[in-house]
């Protein structure tokens, strides 16, 4: 259930003080997704902003590209869930070249 998932993510966040920017971004993206499902849009957007901040500090361009893609897809998912399909389509179309590039890297992003 979402409540337990979010509680685990809060625990993970406490442990991220020594983690990499990549790990922090992953935790924030997961939190944003769960908060979106709970219709807590402001909190979800705050987590997305934190993920963006973490992404900017990552040196590895492939990982940065993957996180950027996931951020865009999460933003589009939020819009789709809120019945704003046109805006979601625009965001995906605006970023589709590097989203596809990220997918073609064949990286198991959340496996690391």
GIFEN-V78729 format. One record per pair of residues at least 4 apart in sequence whose C-alpha atoms are under 6 Angstrom apart, sorted by sequence separation. I is the first residue (numbers start at 1). GAP is how many residues later the second one is. D is the distance in whole Angstrom. If there is no record, write none. Layout:
<<I,GAP,D> <I,GAP,D>>
This chain:
<<19,4,6> <36,4,6> <80,4,5> <90,4,6> <92,4,5> <98,4,6> <35,5,5> <36,5,6> <79,5,5> <80,5,5> <36,8,6> <35,9,5> <55,9,6> <79,9,5> <32,12,4> <76,12,4> <32,15,5> <28,19,5> <28,23,5> <25,26,4> <25,29,6> <69,30,5> <21,33,5> <66,36,5>>
